[in-house]
Amino acid sequence: MAEITNSTKIVGVKFVALRAFTDERGFFMETFRKEWFPERSWDIVQTNRNFSKAGVLRGLHYHHHQVDYWCVMAGTMRVGLADLRPSS
């Protein structure tokens, strides 16, 4: 969980200390969670950032109520997708 502190100099400014979960594959971190800012009405619920070393397999899961957007900053990514919707 990120540590959130309020600025002592500017009212309304918050500092969010992000926590990275690191292992031999790389790292994962939550960069935004709607619940960190209860005073705002954000449409986005959560954003994440991760880094994976070459040859690492991640995933093998699915979401009931979540949409994923990926942005590959360097290197390449292989993605396997399956449409599990009943209407598919």
N, CA, C and O atoms as CSV, one atom per row, in Angstrom:
chain,resi,resn,atom,element,x,y,z
A,1,MET,N,N,0.855,-1.182,0.000
A,1,MET,CA,C,0.000,0.000,0.000
A,1,MET,C,C,0.895,1.237,0.000
A,1,MET,O,O,1.923,1.259,0.676
A,2,ALA,N,N,0.517,2.239,-0.737
A,2,ALA,CA,C,1.265,3.488,-0.803
A,2,ALA,C,C,1.043,4.299,0.465
A,2,ALA,O,O,-0.007,4.222,1.103
A,3,GLU,N,N,2.049,5.070,0.808
A,3,GLU,CA,C,1.930,5.974,1.951
A,3,GLU,C,C,1.599,7.364,1.414
A,3,GLU,O,O,2.309,7.893,0.559
A,4,ILE,N,N,0.515,7.949,1.924
A,4,ILE,CA,C,0.061,9.252,1.441
A,4,ILE,C,C,0.193,10.259,2.567
A,4,ILE,O,O,-0.285,10.031,3.678
A,5,THR,N,N,0.849,11.381,2.271
A,5,THR,CA,C,0.985,12.457,3.253
A,5,THR,C,C,0.565,13.761,2.609
A,5,THR,O,O,0.719,13.950,1.403
A,6,ASN,N,N,0.036,14.651,3.416
A,6,ASN,CA,C,-0.360,15.970,2.934
A,6,ASN,C,C,0.819,16.920,3.005
A,6,ASN,O,O,1.652,16.819,3.906
A,7,SER,N,N,0.892,17.837,2.064
A,7,SER,CA,C,1.934,18.852,2.068
A,7,SER,C,C,1.732,19.777,3.252
A,7,SER,O,O,0.602,20.139,3.580
A,8,THR,N,N,2.813,20.156,3.887
A,8,THR,CA,C,2.715,21.123,4.981
A,8,THR,C,C,2.811,22.548,4.457
A,8,THR,O,O,2.575,23.499,5.202
A,9,LYS,N,N,3.155,22.706,3.189
A,9,LYS,CA,C,3.343,24.040,2.614
A,9,LYS,C,C,2.184,24.497,1.735
A,9,LYS,O,O,1.825,25.675,1.749
A,10,ILE,N,N,1.595,23.581,0.972
A,10,ILE,CA,C,0.539,23.955,0.035
A,10,ILE,C,C,-0.704,23.122,0.324
A,10,ILE,O,O,-0.671,21.895,0.243
A,11,VAL,N,N,-1.784,23.789,0.658
A,11,VAL,CA,C,-3.039,23.104,0.964
A,11,VAL,C,C,-3.538,22.354,-0.271
A,11,VAL,O,O,-3.543,22.900,-1.374
A,12,GLY,N,N,-3.953,21.119,-0.084
A,12,GLY,CA,C,-4.498,20.315,-1.169
A,12,GLY,C,C,-3.488,19.456,-1.897
A,12,GLY,O,O,-3.871,18.607,-2.702
A,13,VAL,N,N,-2.196,19.656,-1.634
A,13,VAL,CA,C,-1.158,18.852,-2.277
A,13,VAL,C,C,-0.873,17.629,-1.417
A,13,VAL,O,O,-0.699,17.734,-0.203
A,14,LYS,N,N,-0.828,16.465,-2.065
A,14,LYS,CA,C,-0.517,15.215,-1.372
A,14,LYS,C,C,0.726,14.598,-1.989
A,14,LYS,O,O,0.960,14.709,-3.192
A,15,PHE,N,N,1.509,13.954,-1.159
A,15,PHE,CA,C,2.657,13.183,-1.618
A,15,PHE,C,C,2.304,11.705,-1.495
A,15,PHE,O,O,1.855,11.251,-0.442
A,16,VAL,N,N,2.507,10.964,-2.569
A,16,VAL,CA,C,2.207,9.535,-2.561
A,16,VAL,C,C,3.525,8.777,-2.733
A,16,VAL,O,O,4.161,8.855,-3.784
A,17,ALA,N,N,3.925,8.050,-1.697
A,17,ALA,CA,C,5.130,7.219,-1.758
A,17,ALA,C,C,4.714,5.841,-2.267
A,17,ALA,O,O,4.093,5.063,-1.542
A,18,LEU,N,N,5.058,5.553,-3.501
A,18,LEU,CA,C,4.658,4.298,-4.130
A,18,LEU,C,C,5.530,3.149,-3.635
A,18,LEU,O,O,6.691,3.349,-3.277
A,19,ARG,N,N,4.965,1.954,-3.618
A,19,ARG,CA,C,5.683,0.763,-3.182
A,19,ARG,C,C,5.803,-0.204,-4.352
A,19,ARG,O,O,4.804,-0.577,-4.967
A,20,ALA,N,N,7.016,-0.599,-4.648
A,20,ALA,CA,C,7.255,-1.575,-5.715
A,20,ALA,C,C,7.371,-2.971,-5.114
A,20,ALA,O,O,8.038,-3.169,-4.099
A,21,PHE,N,N,6.719,-3.926,-5.747
A,21,PHE,CA,C,6.826,-5.334,-5.370
A,21,PHE,C,C,7.825,-5.959,-6.346
A,21,PHE,O,O,7.521,-6.139,-7.525
A,22,THR,N,N,9.002,-6.283,-5.851
A,22,THR,CA,C,10.116,-6.713,-6.691
A,22,THR,C,C,10.457,-8.177,-6.435
A,22,THR,O,O,10.441,-8.641,-5.295
A,23,ASP,N,N,10.763,-8.892,-7.506
A,23,ASP,CA,C,11.302,-10.245,-7.390
A,23,ASP,C,C,12.233,-10.485,-8.581
A,23,ASP,O,O,12.563,-9.546,-9.306
A,24,GLU,N,N,12.654,-11.728,-8.786
A,24,GLU,CA,C,13.621,-12.036,-9.841
A,24,GLU,C,C,13.080,-11.769,-11.244
A,24,GLU,O,O,13.863,-11.702,-12.191
A,25,ARG,N,N,11.763,-11.616,-11.403
A,25,ARG,CA,C,11.165,-11.356,-12.722
A,25,ARG,C,C,11.177,-9.884,-13.097
A,25,ARG,O,O,11.146,-9.548,-14.281
A,26,GLY,N,N,11.222,-8.998,-12.102
A,26,GLY,CA,C,11.133,-7.563,-12.339
A,26,GLY,C,C,10.389,-6.911,-11.198
A,26,GLY,O,O,10.632,-7.230,-10.034
A,27,PHE,N,N,9.467,-5.983,-11.521
A,27,PHE,CA,C,8.691,-5.352,-10.454
A,27,PHE,C,C,7.285,-5.011,-10.919
A,27,PHE,O,O,6.994,-4.987,-12.115
A,28,PHE,N,N,6.423,-4.750,-9.950
A,28,PHE,CA,C,5.049,-4.304,-10.169
A,28,PHE,C,C,4.755,-3.243,-9.128
A,28,PHE,O,O,5.130,-3.391,-7.965
A,29,MET,N,N,4.082,-2.168,-9.537
A,29,MET,CA,C,3.658,-1.161,-8.565
A,29,MET,C,C,2.344,-0.530,-8.986
A,29,MET,O,O,2.083,-0.333,-10.173
A,30,GLU,N,N,1.527,-0.220,-8.001
A,30,GLU,CA,C,0.307,0.549,-8.241
A,30,GLU,C,C,0.716,2.015,-8.264
A,30,GLU,O,O,1.328,2.508,-7.316
A,31,THR,N,N,0.378,2.718,-9.350
A,31,THR,CA,C,0.740,4.128,-9.468
A,31,THR,C,C,-0.419,5.061,-9.142
A,31,THR,O,O,-0.218,6.256,-8.924
A,32,PHE,N,N,-1.629,4.516,-9.108
A,32,PHE,CA,C,-2.810,5.304,-8.750
A,32,PHE,C,C,-3.902,4.366,-8.282
A,32,PHE,O,O,-4.115,3.304,-8.867
A,33,ARG,N,N,-4.596,4.764,-7.224
A,33,ARG,CA,C,-5.808,4.079,-6.768
A,33,ARG,C,C,-6.830,5.148,-6.411
A,33,ARG,O,O,-6.529,6.100,-5.691
A,34,LYS,N,N,-8.022,4.979,-6.917
A,34,LYS,CA,C,-9.110,5.927,-6.675
A,34,LYS,C,C,-9.303,6.187,-5.178
A,34,LYS,O,O,-9.571,7.318,-4.774
A,35,GLU,N,N,-9.168,5.143,-4.357
A,35,GLU,CA,C,-9.406,5.281,-2.916
A,35,GLU,C,C,-8.358,6.143,-2.214
A,35,GLU,O,O,-8.574,6.558,-1.075
A,36,TRP,N,N,-7.227,6.420,-2.866
A,36,TRP,CA,C,-6.234,7.307,-2.272
A,36,TRP,C,C,-6.732,8.749,-2.234
A,36,TRP,O,O,-6.237,9.559,-1.450
A,37,PHE,N,N,-7.701,9.068,-3.069
A,37,PHE,CA,C,-8.216,10.433,-3.184
A,37,PHE,C,C,-9.736,10.431,-3.048
A,37,PHE,O,O,-10.435,10.711,-4.022
A,38,PRO,N,N,-10.261,10.124,-1.865
A,38,PRO,CA,C,-11.716,9.997,-1.699
A,38,PRO,C,C,-12.477,11.297,-1.965
A,38,PRO,O,O,-13.682,11.272,-2.217
A,39,GLU,N,N,-11.783,12.416,-1.910
A,39,GLU,CA,C,-12.439,13.700,-2.144
A,39,GLU,C,C,-12.685,13.972,-3.628
A,39,GLU,O,O,-13.373,14.933,-3.973
A,40,ARG,N,N,-12.133,13.143,-4.501
A,40,ARG,CA,C,-12.291,13.298,-5.951
A,40,ARG,C,C,-13.236,12.239,-6.499
A,40,ARG,O,O,-13.409,11.176,-5.901
A,41,SER,N,N,-13.841,12.537,-7.633
A,41,SER,CA,C,-14.699,11.534,-8.284
A,41,SER,C,C,-14.046,11.126,-9.607
A,41,SER,O,O,-14.438,11.599,-10.673
A,42,TRP,N,N,-13.054,10.252,-9.526
A,42,TRP,CA,C,-12.337,9.777,-10.694
A,42,TRP,C,C,-13.111,8.640,-11.361
A,42,TRP,O,O,-13.757,7.844,-10.679
A,43,ASP,N,N,-13.047,8.565,-12.675
A,43,ASP,CA,C,-13.614,7.426,-13.390
A,43,ASP,C,C,-12.636,6.248,-13.407
A,43,ASP,O,O,-13.051,5.089,-13.424
A,44,ILE,N,N,-11.345,6.552,-13.401
A,44,ILE,CA,C,-10.319,5.508,-13.385
A,44,ILE,C,C,-10.195,4.981,-11.963
A,44,ILE,O,O,-10.144,5.763,-11.013
A,45,VAL,N,N,-10.147,3.668,-11.811
A,45,VAL,CA,C,-10.086,3.052,-10.483
A,45,VAL,C,C,-8.647,2.793,-10.058
A,45,VAL,O,O,-8.302,3.004,-8.895
A,46,GLN,N,N,-7.808,2.342,-10.975
A,46,GLN,CA,C,-6.440,1.977,-10.612
A,46,GLN,C,C,-5.554,2.015,-11.842
A,46,GLN,O,O,-5.991,1.654,-12.934
A,47,THR,N,N,-4.292,2.454,-11.673
A,47,THR,CA,C,-3.287,2.333,-12.723
A,47,THR,C,C,-2.060,1.649,-12.125
A,47,THR,O,O,-1.763,1.798,-10.940
A,48,ASN,N,N,-1.360,0.904,-12.963
A,48,ASN,CA,C,-0.204,0.138,-12.511
A,48,ASN,C,C,0.958,0.332,-13.470
A,48,ASN,O,O,0.780,0.748,-14.615
A,49,ARG,N,N,2.145,0.024,-12.979
A,49,ARG,CA,C,3.341,0.005,-13.819
A,49,ARG,C,C,4.115,-1.253,-13.473
A,49,ARG,O,O,4.210,-1.638,-12.307
A,50,ASN,N,N,4.665,-1.886,-14.492
A,50,ASN,CA,C,5.517,-3.023,-14.199
A,50,ASN,C,C,6.676,-3.092,-15.171
A,50,ASN,O,O,6.645,-2.501,-16.250
A,51,PHE,N,N,7.687,-3.817,-14.769
A,51,PHE,CA,C,8.843,-4.105,-15.610
A,51,PHE,C,C,9.101,-5.594,-15.509
A,51,PHE,O,O,9.145,-6.153,-14.413
A,52,SER,N,N,9.270,-6.233,-16.653
A,52,SER,CA,C,9.573,-7.661,-16.676
A,52,SER,C,C,10.857,-7.890,-17.456
A,52,SER,O,O,11.057,-7.315,-18.526
A,53,LYS,N,N,11.717,-8.726,-16.916
A,53,LYS,CA,C,12.942,-9.089,-17.614
A,53,LYS,C,C,12.598,-9.963,-18.818
A,53,LYS,O,O,11.507,-10.528,-18.893
A,54,ALA,N,N,13.529,-10.068,-19.751
A,54,ALA,CA,C,13.316,-10.862,-20.967
A,54,ALA,C,C,12.955,-12.298,-20.614
A,54,ALA,O,O,13.553,-12.899,-19.721
A,55,GLY,N,N,11.967,-12.843,-21.325
A,55,GLY,CA,C,11.563,-14.230,-21.148
A,55,GLY,C,C,10.594,-14.489,-20.007
A,55,GLY,O,O,10.215,-15.635,-19.767
A,56,VAL,N,N,10.189,-13.445,-19.303
A,56,VAL,CA,C,9.283,-13.611,-18.161
A,56,VAL,C,C,7.848,-13.784,-18.647
A,56,VAL,O,O,7.399,-13.062,-19.538
A,57,LEU,N,N,7.129,-14.740,-18.063
A,57,LEU,CA,C,5.713,-14.960,-18.345
A,57,LEU,C,C,4.903,-14.393,-17.190
A,57,LEU,O,O,5.115,-14.760,-16.034
A,58,ARG,N,N,3.980,-13.505,-17.503
A,58,ARG,CA,C,3.096,-12.925,-16.483
A,58,ARG,C,C,1.656,-13.117,-16.927
A,58,ARG,O,O,1.375,-13.340,-18.105
A,59,GLY,N,N,0.765,-13.028,-15.977
A,59,GLY,CA,C,-0.644,-13.038,-16.337
A,59,GLY,C,C,-1.333,-14.330,-15.997
A,59,GLY,O,O,-1.336,-14.777,-14.850
A,60,LEU,N,N,-1.928,-14.933,-17.034
A,60,LEU,CA,C,-2.753,-16.125,-16.887
A,60,LEU,C,C,-3.871,-15.882,-15.888
A,60,LEU,O,O,-4.085,-16.663,-14.961
A,61,HIS,N,N,-4.568,-14.794,-16.098
A,61,HIS,CA,C,-5.710,-14.439,-15.260
A,61,HIS,C,C,-6.714,-13.661,-16.109
A,61,HIS,O,O,-6.427,-13.306,-17.252
A,62,TYR,N,N,-7.877,-13.403,-15.548
A,62,TYR,CA,C,-8.860,-12.580,-16.246
A,62,TYR,C,C,-9.596,-11.707,-15.240
A,62,TYR,O,O,-9.586,-11.966,-14.036
A,63,HIS,N,N,-10.231,-10.672,-15.765
A,63,HIS,CA,C,-10.939,-9.706,-14.933
A,63,HIS,C,C,-12.428,-9.742,-15.261
A,63,HIS,O,O,-12.809,-9.828,-16.428
A,64,HIS,N,N,-13.253,-9.677,-14.245
A,64,HIS,CA,C,-14.699,-9.591,-14.449
A,64,HIS,C,C,-15.127,-8.163,-14.783
A,64,HIS,O,O,-15.993,-7.962,-15.635
A,65,HIS,N,N,-14.532,-7.176,-14.125
A,65,HIS,CA,C,-14.990,-5.786,-14.271
A,65,HIS,C,C,-13.809,-4.838,-14.432
A,65,HIS,O,O,-13.806,-3.754,-13.848
A,66,GLN,N,N,-12.838,-5.215,-15.188
A,66,GLN,CA,C,-11.662,-4.374,-15.340
A,66,GLN,C,C,-11.236,-4.368,-16.793
A,66,GLN,O,O,-11.346,-5.378,-17.488
A,67,VAL,N,N,-10.749,-3.230,-17.245
A,67,VAL,CA,C,-10.218,-3.094,-18.595
A,67,VAL,C,C,-8.720,-2.855,-18.470
A,67,VAL,O,O,-8.291,-2.047,-17.646
A,68,ASP,N,N,-7.929,-3.538,-19.265
A,68,ASP,CA,C,-6.482,-3.341,-19.264
A,68,ASP,C,C,-6.074,-2.552,-20.501
A,68,ASP,O,O,-6.551,-2.817,-21.604
A,69,TYR,N,N,-5.187,-1.583,-20.307
A,69,TYR,CA,C,-4.541,-0.853,-21.394
A,69,TYR,C,C,-3.050,-1.038,-21.192
A,69,TYR,O,O,-2.547,-0.830,-20.088
A,70,TRP,N,N,-2.335,-1.426,-22.236
A,70,TRP,CA,C,-0.905,-1.659,-22.122
A,70,TRP,C,C,-0.152,-0.649,-22.967
A,70,TRP,O,O,-0.611,-0.249,-24.037
A,71,CYS,N,N,0.995,-0.247,-22.481
A,71,CYS,CA,C,1.906,0.630,-23.216
A,71,CYS,C,C,3.310,0.052,-23.051
A,71,CYS,O,O,3.859,0.062,-21.950
A,72,VAL,N,N,3.884,-0.443,-24.123
A,72,VAL,CA,C,5.220,-1.031,-24.073
A,72,VAL,C,C,6.231,0.089,-24.283
A,72,VAL,O,O,6.310,0.670,-25.366
A,73,MET,N,N,6.997,0.386,-23.246
A,73,MET,CA,C,7.945,1.503,-23.293
A,73,MET,C,C,9.263,1.119,-23.963
A,73,MET,O,O,9.921,1.970,-24.561
A,74,ALA,N,N,9.651,-0.138,-23.871
A,74,ALA,CA,C,10.892,-0.610,-24.492
A,74,ALA,C,C,10.777,-2.111,-24.712
A,74,ALA,O,O,10.089,-2.804,-23.963
A,75,GLY,N,N,11.447,-2.603,-25.733
A,75,GLY,CA,C,11.408,-4.035,-26.005
A,75,GLY,C,C,10.128,-4.437,-26.711
A,75,GLY,O,O,9.495,-3.625,-27.385
A,76,THR,N,N,9.753,-5.699,-26.551
A,76,THR,CA,C,8.546,-6.225,-27.186
A,76,THR,C,C,7.729,-7.002,-26.161
A,76,THR,O,O,8.227,-7.390,-25.104
A,77,MET,N,N,6.474,-7.216,-26.500
A,77,MET,CA,C,5.585,-7.952,-25.613
A,77,MET,C,C,4.757,-8.906,-26.463
A,77,MET,O,O,4.279,-8.539,-27.537
A,78,ARG,N,N,4.592,-10.117,-25.983
A,78,ARG,CA,C,3.692,-11.087,-26.620
A,78,ARG,C,C,2.488,-11.244,-25.713
A,78,ARG,O,O,2.625,-11.397,-24.499
A,79,VAL,N,N,1.309,-11.206,-26.310
A,79,VAL,CA,C,0.070,-11.271,-25.536
A,79,VAL,C,C,-0.791,-12.393,-26.090
A,79,VAL,O,O,-0.980,-12.499,-27.302
A,80,GLY,N,N,-1.306,-13.220,-25.213
A,80,GLY,CA,C,-2.274,-14.239,-25.596
A,80,GLY,C,C,-3.625,-13.856,-25.029
A,80,GLY,O,O,-3.746,-13.614,-23.828
A,81,LEU,N,N,-4.634,-13.798,-25.864
A,81,LEU,CA,C,-5.966,-13.385,-25.436
A,81,LEU,C,C,-6.981,-14.480,-25.730
A,81,LEU,O,O,-6.867,-15.192,-26.728
A,82,ALA,N,N,-7.965,-14.610,-24.863
A,82,ALA,CA,C,-9.074,-15.541,-25.077
A,82,ALA,C,C,-10.363,-14.820,-24.734
A,82,ALA,O,O,-10.456,-14.185,-23.684
A,83,ASP,N,N,-11.347,-14.909,-25.594
A,83,ASP,CA,C,-12.647,-14.282,-25.364
A,83,ASP,C,C,-13.519,-15.265,-24.591
A,83,ASP,O,O,-14.014,-16.238,-25.159
A,84,LEU,N,N,-13.707,-15.014,-23.303
A,84,LEU,CA,C,-14.466,-15.909,-22.428
A,84,LEU,C,C,-15.912,-15.468,-22.227
A,84,LEU,O,O,-16.630,-16.038,-21.405
A,85,ARG,N,N,-16.340,-14.453,-22.978
A,85,ARG,CA,C,-17.726,-13.995,-22.840
A,85,ARG,C,C,-18.687,-15.060,-23.348
A,85,ARG,O,O,-18.418,-15.698,-24.366
A,86,PRO,N,N,-19.806,-15.263,-22.654
A,86,PRO,CA,C,-20.783,-16.279,-23.084
A,86,PRO,C,C,-21.271,-16.073,-24.514
A,86,PRO,O,O,-21.586,-17.042,-25.203
A,87,SER,N,N,-21.337,-14.827,-24.965
A,87,SER,CA,C,-21.833,-14.544,-26.314
A,87,SER,C,C,-20.781,-14.782,-27.394
A,87,SER,O,O,-21.076,-14.663,-28.584
A,88,SER,N,N,-19.589,-15.108,-26.999
A,88,SER,CA,C,-18.493,-15.273,-27.958
A,88,SER,C,C,-18.600,-16.586,-28.719
A,88,SER,O,O,-17.755,-16.880,-29.565
